[in-house]
Amino acid sequence: MAKQIDVETLRRWLDDQQAVTVVDVRTDEDRAQWAIPGSMHVNAYQSLRSGQPGALADTTFPADRPIVTVCGAGRMSLIAADFLSQRGFDVRSLTGGMKVWSLAWNTARVPIKDDGIIMIQVRRTGKGCLSYALISDGDAAVIDASLPVEVYEDIARLQGARIRRVIETHIHADHLSRARQLADRVGAQLLLPQQDRVAFPFVAVQDGDEIPVGSARLTALHTPGHTLESMSYVLTDNAVFTGDTLFTKGVGRPDLHADAAGARERAGALFRSLLSIRALGSDVRVLPAHASEPSAFDGRPVMSHLSAIDQWLGEWLGSEATFVDRVVSRLPETPPNFGRIVELNERGEMPDVDATELEAGANRCAVS
């Protein structure tokens, strides 16, 4: 039986820039949905299902480093690893495959003008979720927590900070929020936009509220559209955390839990919200809650300045009617299991089953 490797070990190898060849043996269609950054694709899935190596029989691989084979759930990759071991390679199969890889993460430091503030983007690269640790004067705030709480605890500890506030931009539909769990674990204040959707205690944030984080200040900007409660948070003239309202290459979808008429109405609200964000200034950095591609282990944050975004967004915002038509005509496929995920996020509970099963698949919160 081939050797196996767990997600955390492979994540550390990639984070440490260790030489390794990751070989994705899934179909073209599955590969297109989401992949491990830097991985090599060999479409051998159907051959492996019939017990044959397929293209793995004669594909050339570097001989000076280990190979990690990857499939959807970790079964075909074991067969692939056996075939490659027979060819003399040092091979391991990723236990649990891409379903478990959805929890893999890396970080990037976000450059800002204030030397007294540290901002770390925490990228759930296996899912596309982006969360943030904002640190100032020993205080930390975590925005849109989507990973196990230990990840954020470790980041704060390494920076000599204590997490005092846990903040959400909206009720998420494509991943399980870890915000309540994190706030309870570290004794932090839990802040959510004002709404009546959730069934647990929280501090309500309203438009214009200021949230202190050490000497830093976040100002709440109500930006409905993706959801009615969606809130962005502005860090002076440095950055804006836009949640799922505005991405670097798209805007938030307005149709979840809405009929056709409701989707158009929310798209109109989204149009006005985007005008509000656009007015913040061209130098402001946009820091979204999701990325459309896996975040590489390169330390480069997923972000864009409003000046760059305006090159494509300006065309979209020519008129509200045109914007609404454009958005509702380009809605992506509904996120898998979004109803169950929303239900759990509204209750503030983690499921009693494997979360990776519920969260499997790429996020689909953007219209581009």
Buried (B, 14 or more C-beta within 10 A) or exposed (E): EBEBBEBEBBBEBBBEEEEBBBBBBBBEEBBEEBBBBEBBBBBBBEBBEEEEBBEBEEBEBEEEEBBBBBBBBBBBBBBBBBBBBEBEBBBBBBBBBBBBBBBBBBBBEBEBEBEEBBBBBBBBBBBBBBBBBBBBEEBBBBBBBBBBBEBBBEBBEEBEBBBBBBBBBBBBBBBBBBBBBBBBBBEBBBBBBBBEBBEEEBBEBEBEBEBBBBEBBBBBBBBBBBBBBBBBBBBBBBBBBBBBBBBBBBBBBBBBBBEEEBBBBBBBBBBBBBBBBBEBEEEBBBBBBBBBEBBBBEEEBBBBBBEBBBEEBEEBBEEBEEBBEBBBEEBBEBBBBBEEBBEBBBEBBBBEEEBBEBBBBBBBBBBE
